[in-house]
Amino acid sequence: MSDKIVLHGIQFFGYHGVSPEERQVGGRYAVDVELELDLRPAGQSDNLADTISYSPIHKLVLRIGQEQRFYLIEALAEAIAQAILQQSRADAVFVRVKKQPPPMAGILDYTAVEVRRQRHV
């Protein structure tokens, strides 16, 4: 499948991490999401009912990132991917979670994890 809906740079403040400081002080996160599905029906009909609305996906990512807590950004990415598959018509989903900046000495823009999950038929 080569058709995708992309939401790039969904940003929020969350309380994820292994260290007590990360879990108390919190940090900035950015999430990129790619939803794979056949977009021909929407392209031909110009009807929202034939695609996936961006707004509910955006709200879902924010709700998980802001309201839930995870030790690992791997677990955060997995939760987002599974929720999107459960609540949308996407055939597959790619999720990138960036921790900005990570709690490390030195200069580093971000650390990230990427997961791709697909619907099991």
FIPAPA-431162 format. One line per 5 residues: their letters; for each residue z negated, x negated, y of N, C-alpha, C, O, CB. Coordinates in nm, 4 decimals. Each point is the difference from the previous one (the first is absolute). Glycine has a CB too. Layout:
N
A = Z X Y Z X Y Z X Y Z X Y Z X Y ~ ...
***
This chain:
121
MSDKI = 0.0000 -0.0856 -0.1181 0.0000 0.0856 0.1181 0.0000 -0.0898 0.1238 -0.0841 -0.0888 0.0136 -0.0394 0.2757 -0.1373 ~ 0.2177 -0.1627 0.2124 0.0062 -0.0836 0.1199 -0.0397 0.0762 0.1262 -0.0109 -0.0606 0.1066 0.1902 -0.0719 -0.2163 ~ -0.2010 0.2625 0.1005 -0.0411 0.0775 0.1168 -0.1505 -0.0142 0.0204 -0.0777 0.0028 -0.0954 0.2672 0.1607 0.0590 ~ -0.2290 -0.1788 0.1631 -0.1420 -0.0192 0.0306 -0.0366 0.0655 0.1320 0.0807 0.0076 0.0926 -0.0786 -0.2221 -0.2202 ~ -0.1236 0.2607 0.1336 -0.0648 0.0360 0.1256 -0.1035 -0.1096 0.0242 -0.0778 -0.0327 -0.0896 0.1152 0.2885 0.0607
VLHGI = -0.0387 -0.3125 0.1493 -0.0874 -0.1134 0.0295 -0.0937 0.0351 0.1154 0.0437 0.0453 0.1058 0.1333 -0.2065 -0.1871 ~ -0.3049 0.1398 0.0590 -0.1005 0.0078 0.1063 -0.0562 -0.1409 0.0133 -0.0646 -0.0503 -0.0919 0.0062 0.2988 0.0467 ~ 0.0824 -0.3113 0.1581 -0.0342 -0.1413 0.0182 -0.1105 -0.0136 0.1048 0.0119 0.0524 0.1108 0.2238 -0.1209 -0.1736 ~ -0.3425 -0.0019 0.0273 -0.1035 -0.0334 0.0973 -0.0997 0.1109 0.0291 -0.0410 0.0173 0.1148 0.2044 -0.1681 -0.0180 ~ -0.2030 0.2258 -0.1981 -0.1064 0.0991 0.0185 -0.1304 -0.0781 0.0166 -0.0434 -0.0691 -0.0922 0.1659 0.2494 -0.0467
QFFGY = -0.1844 -0.1692 0.2554 -0.1167 -0.0836 0.0294 -0.1277 0.0823 0.0073 -0.0002 0.1141 0.0463 0.1484 -0.2714 0.0773 ~ -0.2565 0.0968 -0.1705 -0.1299 0.0651 0.0047 -0.1098 -0.1047 -0.0089 0.0247 -0.1163 -0.0319 0.0712 0.3244 -0.0725 ~ -0.2160 -0.1647 0.1328 -0.1196 -0.0827 -0.0132 -0.0743 0.0511 -0.1223 -0.0282 0.1194 -0.0105 0.0119 -0.1657 0.2630 ~ -0.0157 -0.0443 -0.3459 -0.0663 0.0418 -0.1226 -0.1094 -0.0961 -0.0410 -0.0165 -0.1065 0.0595 0.2260 0.2158 -0.1298 ~ -0.2837 -0.0709 -0.0311 -0.1154 -0.0770 -0.0472 0.0208 -0.0418 -0.1451 -0.0676 0.0487 -0.0906 -0.0836 0.0754 0.2500
HGVSP = 0.2451 -0.2144 -0.1795 0.0353 -0.0461 -0.1334 -0.0267 -0.1496 -0.0094 0.0170 -0.0726 0.0979 0.1579 0.2542 -0.1212 ~ -0.2162 -0.2271 -0.0928 -0.0198 -0.1424 -0.0197 -0.1127 -0.0273 -0.0967 -0.0792 0.0882 -0.0333 0.1644 -0.1288 0.2615 ~ -0.0905 -0.0827 -0.2722 -0.1012 -0.0422 -0.0960 -0.1307 -0.0361 0.0706 -0.1084 0.0280 -0.0512 0.2898 -0.1111 -0.1012 ~ -0.1710 0.0215 0.2686 -0.1218 -0.0468 0.0677 -0.0720 0.1163 0.0689 0.0638 0.0949 0.0457 0.0425 -0.3211 -0.0112 ~ -0.2389 0.2182 -0.0274 -0.0764 0.1034 0.0710 0.0435 0.0136 0.1460 0.0018 0.1103 0.0547 -0.1947 -0.1555 -0.2071
EERQV = 0.2276 -0.0663 0.2147 0.0426 0.0039 0.1402 0.1261 0.0845 0.0167 0.0078 0.0830 0.0907 -0.1092 -0.3098 -0.0549 ~ 0.2003 0.2059 -0.1233 0.1237 0.0788 0.0077 -0.0291 0.1488 -0.0166 0.0609 0.0838 0.0665 0.0685 -0.2790 -0.1572 ~ -0.2215 0.2267 0.0030 -0.0309 0.1396 -0.0297 -0.0835 0.0654 0.1105 -0.0009 0.1224 0.0126 0.0107 -0.1783 -0.2559 ~ -0.0801 -0.0254 0.3236 -0.0817 0.0537 0.1091 0.0738 -0.0016 0.1334 -0.0026 0.0981 0.0744 -0.2001 -0.1756 -0.1957 ~ 0.2685 -0.0344 0.1510 0.0675 -0.0164 0.1288 0.1382 0.0649 -0.0011 0.0440 0.0544 0.1013 -0.1699 -0.2678 -0.0653
GGRYA = 0.1938 0.2077 -0.1497 0.1336 0.0573 -0.0110 0.1076 -0.0943 0.0490 -0.0279 -0.1118 0.0434 -0.0722 0.3347 -0.0159 ~ 0.2223 -0.1765 -0.0350 0.1125 -0.0815 0.0431 0.1265 0.0827 0.0164 0.0043 0.1185 -0.0330 -0.1066 -0.3131 -0.0820 ~ 0.2050 0.1286 0.1671 0.1291 0.0643 0.0247 0.0894 -0.0135 -0.1225 0.0026 -0.1039 -0.0660 -0.0230 0.0564 0.3124 ~ 0.0926 0.1534 -0.2749 0.0930 0.0032 -0.1123 0.1304 0.0615 0.0463 0.0029 0.0818 0.0919 -0.1921 -0.0642 -0.2580 ~ 0.2970 -0.0584 0.1011 0.1308 0.0601 0.0240 0.0635 0.0265 -0.1356 -0.0078 -0.0829 -0.0907 0.0355 -0.0361 0.3152
VDVEL = 0.0348 0.2345 -0.2373 0.0609 0.0399 -0.1264 0.1465 0.0341 0.0227 0.0349 0.0701 0.0950 -0.2565 0.0160 -0.1798 ~ 0.3063 -0.1366 -0.0035 0.1411 0.0372 -0.0047 0.0211 0.0797 -0.1276 -0.0521 -0.0353 -0.1058 0.1253 -0.1707 0.2388 ~ 0.0035 0.3139 -0.1223 0.0269 0.0855 -0.1150 0.1500 0.0235 -0.0097 0.0663 0.0272 0.1001 -0.2930 0.0842 -0.0794 ~ 0.2792 -0.1223 -0.1421 0.1391 0.0360 -0.0272 0.0000 0.1035 -0.1114 -0.0536 -0.0237 -0.1082 0.1395 -0.2056 0.1805 ~ -0.0255 0.3439 -0.0449 0.0102 0.1078 -0.0974 0.1428 0.0024 -0.0529 0.0948 0.0114 0.0777 -0.2771 0.1241 0.0380
ELDLR = 0.1980 -0.1460 -0.2449 0.1328 0.0018 -0.0604 0.0288 0.1393 -0.0547 -0.0769 0.0550 -0.0788 0.0596 -0.3009 0.0213 ~ 0.1298 0.3013 0.1012 0.0466 0.1295 -0.0485 0.1446 0.0185 0.0412 0.0507 -0.0740 0.0844 -0.2834 0.1711 -0.0714 ~ 0.2986 -0.0005 -0.0709 0.1390 0.0286 0.0333 0.0025 0.0755 0.1325 -0.0495 0.1124 0.0088 0.1171 -0.1057 -0.2547 ~ -0.0102 -0.0682 0.3485 0.0050 0.0610 0.1326 0.1306 0.0747 0.0267 0.0189 0.0544 0.1088 -0.1691 -0.2350 -0.0302 ~ 0.2403 0.1838 -0.1767 0.1265 0.0725 0.0198 -0.0200 0.1468 0.0346 0.0640 0.0493 0.0928 0.0409 -0.2065 -0.2516
PAGQS = -0.1921 0.2294 0.0868 -0.0167 0.1416 0.0363 -0.0404 0.0193 0.1465 0.0540 0.0878 0.0673 -0.1181 -0.0428 -0.3037 ~ -0.0289 -0.1249 0.2861 -0.0422 0.0112 0.1398 0.1117 -0.0427 0.0944 0.0196 0.0604 0.1055 -0.2566 -0.1026 -0.1747 ~ 0.3100 -0.0620 0.0311 0.1106 -0.0459 0.0830 0.1102 0.1038 0.0122 0.0656 0.0098 0.1037 -0.1192 -0.2412 -0.1718 ~ 0.0740 0.3081 -0.0370 0.1047 0.1026 0.0007 -0.0462 0.1305 0.0643 0.0782 0.0681 0.0663 0.0146 -0.1715 -0.2723 ~ -0.2194 0.1379 0.1862 -0.0482 0.1291 0.0509 -0.0608 -0.0078 0.1398 -0.0035 0.1000 0.0717 -0.0376 -0.0358 -0.3061
DNLAD = -0.0070 -0.1824 0.2737 -0.0721 -0.0178 0.1262 -0.1233 0.0907 0.0044 -0.0352 0.0545 0.1046 0.2514 -0.1155 0.0111 ~ -0.2816 0.0759 -0.2334 -0.1134 0.0906 -0.0137 -0.1223 -0.0782 -0.0478 0.0064 -0.0710 -0.1003 0.1492 0.2646 0.0500 ~ -0.2660 -0.1803 0.1217 -0.1232 -0.0706 -0.0344 -0.0485 0.0330 -0.1412 -0.0641 -0.0832 -0.0642 0.0040 0.0841 0.3059 ~ 0.0897 0.1179 -0.2897 -0.0435 0.0400 -0.1343 0.0638 -0.0857 -0.1092 -0.0479 -0.0007 -0.1134 0.0175 0.2330 0.1984 ~ 0.1374 -0.3042 -0.0523 0.0707 -0.0818 -0.0987 -0.0419 -0.1466 0.0020 0.0639 -0.0837 -0.0638 0.1261 0.2398 0.0852
TISYS = -0.2964 -0.1873 0.0509 -0.0463 -0.1385 0.0079 -0.1529 -0.0019 -0.0020 -0.0631 0.0998 -0.0349 0.2707 -0.1680 0.1655 ~ -0.2660 -0.0434 -0.0939 -0.1454 -0.0125 0.0108 -0.0339 -0.0183 0.1477 0.0510 -0.0911 0.0652 -0.0718 -0.0107 -0.2997 ~ -0.0639 0.1872 0.2857 -0.0429 -0.0101 0.1392 -0.0869 -0.1246 0.0183 -0.0875 -0.0279 -0.0820 0.0971 0.2799 0.1069 ~ 0.0150 -0.3260 0.0824 -0.0736 -0.1242 0.0250 -0.1466 0.0249 0.0347 -0.0879 -0.0754 -0.0417 0.3007 -0.0269 0.1193 ~ -0.2381 0.2071 -0.0022 -0.1336 0.0236 0.0538 -0.1088 0.0118 -0.1076 -0.1045 -0.0635 0.0143 0.2148 0.1767 0.1763
PIHKL = -0.0907 -0.0354 -0.2969 -0.1053 0.0067 -0.1026 -0.0256 -0.1342 -0.0692 -0.1134 -0.0290 -0.0384 0.1760 0.2667 0.0033 ~ 0.0410 -0.3192 0.0190 -0.0169 -0.1321 -0.0617 -0.0823 -0.0890 0.0928 -0.0912 -0.0699 -0.0442 0.3119 0.0932 -0.0793 ~ -0.1880 -0.0199 0.2516 -0.0739 -0.0773 0.1003 -0.1474 0.0401 -0.0003 -0.0881 -0.0860 -0.0021 0.2966 0.0666 0.1434 ~ -0.2348 0.1490 -0.1391 -0.1383 0.0491 -0.0002 -0.0732 -0.0388 -0.1282 -0.1186 -0.0326 0.0040 0.1896 0.2235 0.1413 ~ -0.0020 -0.1875 -0.2577 -0.0596 -0.0371 -0.1287 -0.0441 -0.1462 -0.0002 -0.1107 -0.0319 -0.0432 0.2543 0.2031 -0.0709
VLRIG = -0.0563 -0.2596 0.1626 -0.0335 -0.1429 0.0068 -0.1209 -0.0214 0.0910 -0.0919 -0.0739 -0.0354 0.3340 0.0129 -0.0044 ~ -0.2423 0.1248 0.1560 -0.1135 -0.0144 0.0922 -0.1292 0.0521 -0.0619 -0.1046 -0.0638 0.0122 0.2620 0.0857 0.1810 ~ -0.1513 0.0924 -0.2589 -0.1207 0.0582 -0.0599 -0.0582 -0.0924 -0.1065 -0.1208 -0.0235 -0.0021 0.2103 0.2534 0.0473 ~ -0.0051 -0.2820 -0.1329 -0.0489 -0.0901 -0.1046 -0.0538 -0.1287 0.0615 -0.1080 -0.0462 -0.0369 0.2740 0.1430 -0.1258 ~ -0.0916 -0.1546 0.2559 -0.0400 -0.1272 0.0604 -0.1254 0.0081 0.0843 -0.0780 -0.0952 0.0052 0.3137 0.0351 -0.0059
QEQRF = -0.2561 0.1741 0.0675 -0.1138 0.0131 0.0901 -0.1226 0.0631 -0.0652 -0.1128 -0.0310 0.0385 0.2752 0.0489 0.1457 ~ -0.1424 0.0692 -0.2813 -0.1126 0.0747 -0.0561 -0.0527 -0.0565 -0.1314 -0.1161 0.0226 -0.0343 0.2090 0.1759 0.1449 ~ -0.0106 -0.2707 -0.1841 -0.0454 -0.0588 -0.1256 -0.0298 -0.1482 0.0218 0.0449 -0.0597 0.0978 0.0912 0.2270 -0.2317 ~ -0.2118 -0.2251 0.0422 -0.0331 -0.1429 0.0083 0.0338 -0.0669 -0.1322 -0.0276 0.0526 -0.1078 -0.1566 -0.0068 0.2752 ~ 0.2451 -0.1641 -0.1558 0.0402 -0.0766 -0.1174 -0.0440 -0.1447 0.0174 -0.0020 -0.0519 0.1117 0.1993 0.2053 -0.1516
YLIEA = -0.2320 -0.2175 -0.0690 -0.0286 -0.1429 0.0042 0.1294 -0.0791 0.0160 0.0034 -0.1002 0.0715 -0.2074 0.1352 -0.2147 ~ 0.3093 0.0095 0.0773 0.1264 -0.0742 -0.0013 0.1113 0.0799 0.0663 0.0074 0.1220 -0.0146 -0.0790 -0.2376 -0.1953 ~ 0.1588 0.0449 0.2835 0.1152 0.0703 0.0562 0.0977 0.0388 -0.1110 0.0845 0.0874 0.0200 -0.1115 -0.2137 0.1970 ~ 0.0165 0.0628 -0.3325 0.0796 0.0426 -0.1152 -0.0362 0.1436 -0.0390 0.0876 0.0806 -0.0315 -0.0733 -0.3200 -0.0493 ~ -0.1433 0.2699 0.0834 -0.0459 0.1351 -0.0342 0.0401 0.1004 0.1078 0.0335 0.1142 -0.0311 -0.2263 -0.2129 -0.0961
LAEAI = 0.1896 0.0572 0.2523 0.0450 0.0857 0.1098 0.1482 0.0330 -0.0164 0.0395 0.1159 0.0126 -0.2129 -0.2171 0.1404 ~ 0.2550 0.0005 -0.1808 0.1435 0.0215 -0.0194 0.0262 0.0929 -0.1185 0.0853 0.0884 0.0077 -0.0398 -0.3153 0.0893 ~ -0.1182 0.2069 -0.2049 0.0162 0.0848 -0.1191 -0.0364 0.1450 0.0304 0.0711 0.0917 -0.0412 -0.1214 -0.2893 -0.1049 ~ -0.0588 0.2186 0.2171 -0.0419 0.1362 0.0353 0.1051 0.0694 0.0861 0.0291 0.1179 -0.0202 -0.2688 -0.1900 0.0080 ~ 0.2961 -0.0004 0.1075 0.1040 0.0567 0.0858 0.1231 0.0345 -0.0827 0.0543 0.1097 0.0130 -0.1403 -0.2422 0.1830
AQAIL = 0.1303 0.0410 -0.2802 0.1198 0.0229 -0.0814 -0.0178 0.1207 -0.0918 0.0884 0.0852 -0.0082 -0.0380 -0.3306 0.0169 ~ -0.1634 0.2528 -0.0771 -0.0233 0.1115 -0.0929 -0.0089 0.1335 0.0738 0.0517 0.1008 -0.0482 -0.1714 -0.2581 -0.1061 ~ 0.0551 0.1589 0.2697 -0.0110 0.1236 0.0777 0.1364 0.0474 0.0480 0.0283 0.1198 -0.0020 -0.2578 -0.1876 0.0736 ~ 0.3140 -0.0250 -0.0287 0.1343 0.0380 0.0446 0.0802 0.0578 -0.1155 0.0680 0.1012 0.0167 -0.0747 -0.2799 0.1591 ~ -0.0002 0.1165 -0.2919 0.0730 0.0528 -0.1157 -0.0511 0.1385 -0.0396 0.0784 0.0853 -0.0416 -0.0395 -0.3199 -0.0378
QQSRA = -0.1686 0.2571 0.0920 -0.0572 0.1299 -0.0361 0.0348 0.1093 0.1004 0.0119 0.1168 -0.0368 -0.1971 -0.2377 -0.0757 ~ 0.2014 0.0832 0.2397 0.0142 0.1010 0.1046 0.1389 0.0076 0.0619 0.0190 0.0675 0.1011 -0.2569 -0.1013 -0.0560 ~ 0.3350 -0.0346 -0.1044 0.1360 0.0054 0.0547 0.1013 0.0054 -0.1136 -0.0352 -0.0078 -0.1177 -0.0383 -0.1197 0.3226 ~ 0.1998 0.1409 -0.1666 0.1095 0.0026 -0.0973 0.0611 -0.1381 -0.0215 0.1050 -0.0107 -0.0634 -0.0585 0.2458 0.1301 ~ -0.1083 -0.3394 -0.0162 0.0558 -0.1352 -0.0139 0.0098 -0.0382 -0.1476 -0.0901 0.0281 -0.0790 -0.0066 -0.0932 0.3032
DAVFV = 0.2078 0.0006 -0.2598 0.0175 -0.0502 -0.1366 -0.0782 -0.1294 -0.0200 -0.0484 -0.0286 -0.1095 0.2760 0.1351 0.0989 ~ -0.2392 -0.1843 0.1184 -0.0736 -0.1262 -0.0038 -0.0515 -0.0274 0.1405 0.0507 0.0543 0.0981 0.0908 -0.1452 -0.2905 ~ -0.2431 0.0057 0.2003 -0.0575 -0.0344 0.1293 -0.0340 -0.1485 0.0016 -0.0475 -0.0558 -0.0989 -0.0443 0.2903 0.1270 ~ 0.1169 -0.2968 0.0858 -0.0374 -0.1390 0.0255 -0.1041 0.0035 0.1108 0.0194 0.0669 0.1015 0.2099 -0.1600 -0.1726 ~ -0.3394 0.0216 0.0522 -0.1064 -0.0050 0.1012 -0.0370 -0.1454 0.0256 -0.0268 -0.0756 -0.0934 -0.0616 0.3029 0.0223
RVKKQ = 0.0871 -0.2658 0.1983 -0.0480 -0.1326 0.0412 -0.1217 0.0223 0.0895 0.0080 0.0725 0.0992 0.2267 -0.1780 -0.1134 ~ -0.3460 0.0439 -0.0205 -0.1216 0.0078 0.0816 -0.0268 -0.1385 0.0564 -0.0109 -0.0978 -0.0740 -0.0852 0.2883 -0.0659 ~ 0.0855 -0.1973 0.2740 -0.0288 -0.1262 0.0682 -0.1405 0.0054 0.0587 -0.0388 0.0985 0.0629 0.2844 -0.1325 -0.0104 ~ -0.3201 -0.0720 -0.0738 -0.1319 -0.0159 0.0628 0.0210 -0.0949 0.1172 0.0422 -0.1139 -0.0196 -0.1733 0.1532 -0.2001 ~ 0.1015 0.0075 0.3448 0.0320 -0.0744 0.1203 -0.1225 -0.0222 0.0875 -0.0601 0.0996 0.0402 0.2894 -0.0055 -0.0493
PPPMA = -0.2696 -0.2096 0.0405 0.0204 -0.1234 -0.0763 -0.0986 -0.0029 -0.1163 -0.1035 0.0664 0.0049 0.1846 -0.1896 0.2021 ~ -0.0505 0.0487 -0.3091 -0.0920 -0.0087 -0.1134 -0.1220 -0.0846 0.0352 0.0066 -0.0830 0.0907 0.1867 0.1089 -0.2484 ~ -0.3042 -0.0060 0.0873 -0.1223 -0.0753 0.0306 0.0035 -0.1402 -0.0602 -0.0717 -0.0301 -0.0954 -0.0546 0.2457 0.1040 ~ 0.2110 -0.3006 0.0489 0.0152 -0.1372 -0.0494 -0.0023 -0.0962 0.1172 0.0379 0.0355 0.1116 0.0957 0.0444 -0.3100 ~ -0.1775 -0.1999 0.1726 0.0043 -0.1031 0.1034 0.1451 -0.0403 0.0228 0.0799 -0.0013 -0.0935 -0.3116 -0.0821 0.0309
GILDY = 0.2648 0.0511 0.1845 0.1356 -0.0434 0.0309 0.0835 0.1142 0.0554 -0.0459 0.1135 0.0126 0.0288 -0.2854 -0.1917 ~ 0.1408 0.1383 0.2118 0.0909 0.0966 0.0603 0.0861 0.0628 -0.1090 0.0687 -0.0695 -0.0749 -0.0662 -0.0604 0.2923 ~ -0.0077 0.2607 -0.2246 0.0766 0.0749 -0.0993 0.0209 0.1396 0.0560 -0.0970 0.0673 0.0351 0.0030 -0.2027 -0.2310 ~ 0.2186 0.1804 0.2051 0.0281 0.1326 0.0554 -0.0601 0.1115 -0.0848 -0.0680 0.0889 0.0512 0.2782 -0.1797 0.0463 ~ -0.1844 0.0848 -0.2275 -0.0501 0.1044 -0.0887 0.0123 -0.0437 -0.1448 0.0732 -0.0935 -0.0327 -0.0100 0.2687 0.2001
TAVEV = -0.1358 -0.1063 -0.2528 0.0225 -0.0075 -0.1436 0.0497 0.1381 -0.0407 -0.0267 0.0988 0.0684 -0.1545 -0.2796 -0.1075 ~ 0.2529 0.1876 -0.0716 0.0568 0.1285 -0.0404 0.0128 0.0092 -0.1508 0.0064 -0.1005 -0.0709 0.1168 0.1124 0.2870 ~ -0.1197 0.1110 -0.2622 0.0378 0.0279 -0.1380 0.1118 0.1034 0.0039 0.0087 0.0807 0.0925 -0.2432 -0.1335 -0.1813 ~ 0.3186 0.0489 -0.0121 0.1095 0.0955 -0.0125 -0.0024 0.0584 -0.1402 -0.0123 -0.0729 -0.0984 0.1520 -0.0525 0.2688 ~ -0.1277 0.2576 -0.1790 0.0102 0.0654 -0.1299 0.1185 0.0957 0.0026 0.0323 0.0586 0.1033 -0.2826 -0.0790 -0.1415
RRQRH = 0.3136 0.0349 -0.0761 0.1062 0.0998 -0.0166 -0.0349 0.0817 -0.1229 -0.0211 -0.0541 -0.1086 0.1988 -0.0946 0.2176 ~ -0.1834 0.2783 -0.0906 -0.0327 0.0899 -0.1099 0.1074 0.1081 -0.0081 0.0550 0.0429 0.1014 -0.3039 -0.0880 -0.0745 ~ 0.2771 0.0875 -0.1484 0.0984 0.1070 -0.0149 -0.0559 0.1120 -0.0852 -0.0923 -0.0176 -0.0795 0.2777 -0.1479 0.1033 ~ -0.1259 0.2800 -0.0038 -0.0408 0.1188 -0.0734 0.0395 -0.0178 -0.1455 0.1110 -0.0440 -0.0298 -0.0867 0.1903 0.2354 ~ -0.1144 -0.1123 -0.2955 0.0310 -0.0078 -0.1429 0.0600 0.1322 -0.0442 -0.0558 0.1069 0.0251 -0.1311 -0.2731 -0.0650
V = 0.3001 0.1573 -0.0254 0.0716 0.1215 -0.0418 -0.0449 0.0437 -0.1367 0.0490 0.1003 -0.0520 0.1471 -0.1666 0.1889
***
